[in-house]
Amino acid sequence: MDIQNAGPREPAATVGALATPALLLDKDRLDRNLARLSSRMAARGVVLRPHMKTAKSIDVARRAHPSGVGPITVSTLAEAEYFAQHGFRDMTYAVGVAPHTAERTMRLRKAGIDLKVLVDSPEQATMLGAAGRAGGVTPSAFIEIDCDGHRGGLTAADPKLVAVSAALAEAGVKLAGILTHAGESYSLCTPDALVVAAENERAVAVAAADTLRAAGHECPVVSVGATPTAHFAEDLTGVTEMRAGVYMFFDLVMHGVGVCTTDDIAISVLATVIGTKPEKGWILVDAGWMALSRDRGTAAQRIDQGYGLVCDLSGKLYPDLIVAQASQEHGILAIRSGSAQALPDLSIGTKIRILPNHACATASQHELYNVVSAGNDAVEAQWPRMRGW
């Protein structure tokens, strides 16, 4: 047999027949999560611009926009190019622009893609204008606003805010509006705190937009977005659009924040038991950090979920069973420290499912989704994921 040219394996007909580790996507949970935020934003008159950085899949994007292509957010230009190939035209590249990315975005704009980029300095504005002139197109940019000290951007009161807007105008760049992200909301865990974070995100964004308008600059779009604040915002007055991504799948970090239940988590990693160490209280599986990612986002939360929570093949949680340790291709299942639960009797060959800490990081370890429905063992489809930058 010529192993190098053996070709891809035939897709498995059932979850139980899948080679492991494998990424599962429950489309019923996905659709429920999509509908939850979509209806919430529609009720508040705010455009939802889904962030595709989590899913990186045209099949998921089409479920997020079932009536046709709509506005999306991307985190890499490879994503922008991929979704453009599938007909999406209205995109925001929500990462600060650099010289090489400015040139690449202009090629997309010249191809008819309304790709808006992100700046927070006069230098970026000048650079973007030069790239636009070189490419024969007019760039469009958001000014990034820092609403909570989480990442880049300018504060709403920073004098440079108006200076950046003026630099954009001088460079021939269209000001799309302002954009902010309440990233610090990921560290919260009570409804009251999340409501406060959402209002702060809104108020800072609107204040920045008002500052620009008072200085004579149009600011048509006021864009906010983080999955926690999107679900806890009570008032979105002055906001025109909401960006969120992990809400499509949810994960254990979002569960710890208080945005979802474990029953809302739409992806899981299928793994197989490959050994037992009863004297150590261990069960070994064939999913290590290469399948799960090294993300330990729940370690800073009230409940540390290790590298993930463990379910049976149907998705039912084993009480207090977590992936306690992970090496490259091995995961060690153990009962959570302090629990009186007994280690389940899982024989070699038993398949289990692991709920991820961080959906974006775990999904990025895999090339495709094995699509399933709740309570059904059939693999209904395989949806490819794009990768790269």
C-alpha distance (Angstrom), angle and dihedral (degrees) to the residues before:
residue distance angle dihedral
M1 . . .
D2 3.79 . .
I3 3.82 98.9 .
Q4 3.81 94.3 -175.0
N5 3.80 91.4 57.6
A6 3.78 98.5 34.4
G7 3.80 91.0 113.6
P8 3.80 129.2 -145.3
R9 3.77 121.2 -35.1
E10 3.77 118.3 -106.8
P11 3.81 109.8 -98.2
A12 3.78 113.5 -101.1
A13 3.79 117.7 -110.6
T14 3.81 94.5 -144.0
V15 3.78 138.1 32.4
G16 3.78 89.8 -118.9
A17 3.80 90.6 57.8
L18 3.81 96.3 50.9
A19 3.79 119.1 115.0
T20 3.79 108.9 -119.2
P21 2.93 145.3 -84.7
A22 3.80 93.4 39.8
L23 3.80 134.9 156.8
L24 3.81 116.3 -120.7
L25 3.80 125.7 -161.9
D26 3.80 120.3 -165.1
K27 3.80 103.2 -148.7
D28 3.81 93.6 -164.6
R29 3.80 91.4 58.7
L30 3.81 89.8 42.9
D31 3.80 91.9 53.8
R32 3.79 91.6 45.7
N33 3.81 91.7 51.5
L34 3.81 92.0 47.0
A35 3.79 92.2 49.9
R36 3.81 92.6 47.5
L37 3.80 95.6 60.5
S38 3.79 95.6 32.9
S39 3.81 92.0 56.9
R40 3.80 91.2 43.8
M41 3.80 92.3 55.6
A42 3.80 93.8 41.6
A43 3.81 89.5 54.9
R44 3.81 88.8 54.9
G45 3.80 96.4 44.4
V46 3.81 93.2 -116.6
V47 3.80 124.2 137.3
L48 3.81 112.6 -121.1
R49 3.81 112.4 -140.0
P50 3.82 103.7 -173.6
H51 3.80 115.6 -143.2
M52 3.78 108.1 -129.9
K53 3.82 94.9 -164.8
T54 3.82 90.6 100.5
A55 3.80 101.4 45.5
K56 3.84 101.5 28.5
S57 3.79 87.6 -172.8
I58 3.77 132.9 120.2
D59 3.80 89.8 -150.2
V60 3.80 91.0 58.2
A61 3.82 91.6 43.7
R62 3.78 90.2 55.2
R63 3.80 90.3 53.5
A64 3.80 89.7 49.6
H65 3.83 88.1 52.4
P66 3.82 102.7 30.6
S67 3.81 94.5 165.3
G68 3.81 93.7 56.1
V69 3.78 141.4 -67.3
G70 3.80 113.8 -26.5
P71 3.79 140.5 166.4
I72 3.80 117.0 -49.8
T73 3.79 139.1 175.6
V74 3.80 122.8 -133.8
S75 3.79 133.5 -167.3
T76 3.81 99.5 -159.6
L77 3.78 133.9 37.1
A78 3.79 88.5 -127.2
E79 3.81 85.6 63.7
A80 3.80 90.6 49.1
E81 3.80 91.6 51.0
Y82 3.81 92.0 45.4
F83 3.80 95.4 50.6
A84 3.81 91.0 42.7
Q85 3.80 88.2 58.3
H86 3.80 87.3 56.1
G87 3.80 95.1 52.0
F88 3.81 104.0 -92.5
R89 3.80 111.8 139.8
D90 3.82 108.5 167.0
M91 3.81 110.0 70.9
T92 3.79 140.9 153.5
Y93 3.80 117.7 -152.7
A94 3.80 97.7 -150.8
V95 3.80 98.0 -163.1
G96 3.81 126.7 90.9
V97 3.79 112.3 -91.1
A98 3.83 123.4 -115.7
P99 3.84 129.8 -173.8
H100 3.80 95.9 -92.1
T101 3.79 93.5 44.3
A102 3.81 91.7 46.8
E103 3.80 90.4 58.4
R104 3.80 91.7 46.9
T105 3.80 93.6 49.1
M106 3.80 90.2 52.2
R107 3.80 89.8 57.1
L108 3.80 88.7 54.8
R109 3.80 92.0 48.1
K110 3.79 90.0 50.1
A111 3.81 87.7 53.9
G112 3.81 89.3 58.2
I113 3.79 99.7 -95.5
D114 3.80 114.5 138.7
L115 3.80 92.7 -140.4
K116 3.79 114.3 169.4
V117 3.79 120.8 -163.4
L118 3.80 137.0 -158.1
V119 3.81 129.7 -111.7
D120 3.80 136.7 166.2
S121 3.82 102.8 176.5
P122 3.82 139.8 59.1
E123 3.82 87.9 -123.8
Q124 3.81 91.0 61.3
A125 3.81 90.1 46.8
T126 3.82 91.6 54.0
M127 3.80 91.8 45.2
L128 3.80 91.7 49.2
G129 3.79 92.1 49.7
A130 3.79 90.7 52.2
A131 3.80 91.1 50.0
G132 3.78 90.1 50.5
R133 3.79 93.3 51.5
A134 3.79 90.7 47.3
G135 3.79 90.4 50.6
G136 3.79 95.4 42.5
V137 3.82 94.2 -121.0
T138 3.78 139.1 105.1
P139 3.83 112.4 -112.3
S140 3.79 122.9 -140.6
A141 3.79 122.1 -150.9
F142 3.78 143.5 -179.9
I143 3.78 120.9 -144.8
E144 3.79 108.9 -128.5
I145 3.79 115.6 -127.6
D146 3.80 123.7 -158.2
C147 3.81 106.6 -139.8
D148 3.80 100.0 169.5
G149 3.80 111.8 11.7
H150 3.79 92.2 -101.4
R151 3.77 100.4 124.3
G152 3.83 141.5 -27.5
G153 3.76 131.6 -25.9
L154 3.79 139.0 79.4
T155 3.78 127.1 -73.7
A156 3.78 116.2 -113.1
A157 3.81 89.7 -111.1
D158 3.81 96.7 48.4
P159 3.83 111.1 120.2
K160 3.80 87.4 -142.6
L161 3.81 89.3 70.0
V162 3.80 92.5 77.1
A163 3.80 90.3 38.2
V164 3.80 91.5 56.7
S165 3.79 90.9 48.8
A166 3.80 90.1 50.3
A167 3.80 90.3 48.4
L168 3.79 90.4 52.6
A169 3.80 91.1 52.2
E170 3.80 91.7 47.5
A171 3.81 90.7 49.5
G172 3.79 92.5 50.6
V173 3.79 94.9 -110.6
K174 3.79 120.0 142.9
L175 3.81 113.7 -125.1
A176 3.80 105.6 -130.3
G177 3.80 92.9 -176.0
I178 3.78 138.0 -97.8
L179 3.79 128.5 -48.8
T180 3.80 131.0 -163.3
H181 3.80 138.0 172.9
A182 3.81 124.9 -154.9
G183 3.79 94.4 -145.7
E184 3.79 93.7 159.0
S185 3.81 88.6 67.9
Y186 3.81 87.3 78.9
S187 3.81 88.6 71.5
L188 3.82 94.3 55.8
C189 3.79 128.1 91.4
T190 3.81 111.5 -178.3
P191 3.80 130.0 77.1
D192 3.79 92.3 -127.7
A193 3.81 92.5 53.3
L194 3.80 91.4 47.8
V195 3.80 92.0 50.5
V196 3.82 89.0 52.1
A197 3.81 91.6 48.2
A198 3.80 91.2 49.8
E199 3.79 92.2 50.6
N200 3.80 91.2 47.7
E201 3.80 90.2 51.2
R202 3.81 90.6 50.7
A203 3.80 95.6 44.1
V204 3.81 94.7 48.4
A205 3.80 92.3 47.4
V206 3.80 93.2 48.9
A207 3.81 91.7 45.6
A208 3.81 90.7 53.5
A209 3.80 91.3 48.9
D210 3.81 91.0 48.8
T211 3.82 90.6 51.0
L212 3.80 91.2 54.2
R213 3.79 93.1 46.2
A214 3.79 91.5 48.9
A215 3.81 87.8 54.5
G216 3.80 90.5 54.2
H217 3.80 99.2 -99.3
E218 3.79 121.1 128.6
C219 3.79 113.0 -125.1
P220 3.80 106.5 -175.4
V221 3.79 99.6 167.6
V222 3.80 127.3 51.9
S223 3.79 104.0 -173.0
V224 3.80 123.8 -171.8
G225 3.74 131.0 166.3
A226 3.77 149.8 164.1
T227 3.79 124.8 131.5
P228 3.83 94.6 -119.8
T229 3.81 96.0 48.8
A230 3.81 92.2 41.1
H231 3.79 88.9 61.9
F232 3.81 97.2 41.7
A233 3.81 103.5 39.3
E234 3.79 109.2 121.0
D235 3.80 97.5 -178.3
L236 3.81 125.3 31.4
T237 3.79 98.2 172.8
G238 3.81 109.4 156.3
V239 3.81 93.9 15.1
T240 3.80 116.2 115.6
E241 3.80 102.3 -176.6
M242 3.78 142.8 19.6
R243 3.82 126.1 -148.6
A244 3.81 123.1 -161.9
G245 3.78 135.1 148.0
V246 3.79 117.3 170.9
Y247 3.83 89.7 57.4
M248 3.80 87.9 82.0
F249 3.80 92.7 66.9
F250 3.83 105.1 9.0
D251 3.82 119.6 -159.4
L252 3.79 143.0 -159.2
V253 3.80 93.8 -75.9
M254 3.81 89.4 56.9
H255 3.80 88.4 46.1
G256 3.80 89.4 53.5
V257 3.81 90.9 48.3
G258 3.80 88.3 53.4
V259 3.80 100.3 -114.6
C260 3.80 98.1 116.2
T261 3.80 144.8 9.4
T262 3.79 123.8 -117.7
D263 3.82 86.6 -105.3
D264 3.82 88.6 65.2
I265 3.81 94.4 57.9
A266 3.80 105.0 109.5
I267 3.80 102.0 -171.7
S268 3.77 131.5 59.6
V269 3.78 137.8 165.7
L270 3.77 116.6 -117.7
A271 3.81 113.0 -141.7
T272 3.79 138.6 171.6
V273 3.80 128.7 -131.1
I274 3.82 107.4 -114.7
G275 3.80 101.3 171.3
T276 3.79 147.4 -5.2
K277 3.80 134.3 -137.7
P278 3.82 103.4 -173.4
E279 3.81 91.7 171.1
K280 3.82 87.9 61.8
G281 3.78 96.2 36.1
W282 3.81 91.0 -114.5
I283 3.78 137.4 139.7
L284 3.81 115.5 -170.2
V285 3.81 122.0 -145.0
D286 3.80 134.0 -178.0
A287 3.81 95.4 -114.5
G288 3.80 114.7 91.5
W289 3.78 129.8 158.1
M290 3.81 91.2 -61.9
A291 3.82 87.2 67.1
L292 3.82 99.3 31.0
S293 3.84 101.9 30.5
R294 3.79 125.0 -124.7
D295 3.80 92.0 -94.0
R296 3.81 111.0 134.5
G297 3.77 97.0 175.3
T298 3.80 94.1 144.9
A299 3.82 91.8 59.5
A300 3.81 89.0 84.8
Q301 3.80 93.3 48.2
R302 3.80 130.0 86.2
I303 3.81 90.7 -97.3
D304 3.79 118.9 40.1
Q305 3.79 109.2 -147.4
G306 3.80 95.3 -170.8
Y307 3.80 108.8 -141.9
G308 3.80 92.4 -28.6
L309 3.80 147.9 -41.2
V310 3.81 118.4 -86.3
C311 3.80 125.2 -128.8
D312 3.77 134.0 177.5
L313 3.79 120.5 -109.1
S314 3.81 91.8 -83.2
G315 3.80 91.9 53.1
K316 3.81 98.3 -103.2
L317 3.81 111.7 143.7
Y318 3.79 120.1 -117.6
P319 3.83 104.1 -133.1
D320 3.81 111.1 -98.3
L321 3.82 93.5 -18.4
I322 3.80 111.0 142.5
V323 3.77 138.7 166.2
A324 3.79 93.1 -102.5
Q325 3.81 97.4 179.5
A326 3.78 136.3 15.4
S327 3.78 135.1 -168.4
Q328 3.78 125.1 177.9
E329 3.81 98.3 -69.1
H330 3.82 102.9 0.7
G331 3.76 130.4 79.1
I332 3.79 122.4 -168.4
L333 3.79 115.9 -147.9
A334 3.80 117.3 -155.4
I335 3.78 139.9 157.1
R336 3.78 112.6 -91.5
S337 3.79 113.4 -96.1
G338 3.81 111.8 -93.8
S339 3.81 94.7 21.2
A340 3.81 122.7 125.1
Q341 3.80 92.3 -152.1
A342 3.80 117.9 122.2
L343 3.77 121.7 -120.3
P344 3.82 107.1 -103.4
D345 3.79 118.6 -115.6
L346 3.80 101.7 -111.6
S347 3.78 114.2 169.3
I348 3.78 124.5 -150.1
G349 3.80 109.5 -78.6
T350 3.80 94.8 31.8
K351 3.80 112.5 135.1
I352 3.79 122.1 -137.9
R353 3.80 136.2 176.6
I354 3.81 125.4 -128.4
L355 3.80 122.8 -152.4
P356 3.82 109.9 -142.0
N357 3.78 130.6 -122.6
H358 3.79 93.0 -142.3
A359 3.79 118.7 20.7
C360 3.81 94.4 -159.7
A361 3.80 93.8 53.0
T362 3.79 96.2 43.0
A363 3.80 95.2 46.2
S364 3.81 89.9 49.7
Q365 3.81 89.1 64.7
H366 3.81 91.4 64.7
E367 3.79 136.9 65.1
L368 3.79 98.9 -146.7
Y369 3.78 146.9 11.5
N370 3.80 120.4 -117.0
V371 3.79 99.3 -144.9
V372 3.78 118.2 -141.3
S373 3.80 139.7 164.3
A374 3.78 126.6 -129.6
G375 3.79 111.8 -87.3
N376 3.80 93.2 8.5
D377 3.80 124.3 106.4
A378 3.81 93.9 -159.9
V379 3.81 120.9 110.4
E380 3.79 97.4 -135.5
A381 3.81 98.4 -173.8
Q382 3.77 144.5 -17.6
W383 3.79 114.5 -125.4
P384 3.82 115.9 -163.8
R385 3.81 120.8 -134.0
M386 3.79 122.9 -145.6
R387 3.80 120.0 -131.1
G388 3.78 139.4 -170.0
W389 3.78 138.1 54.4
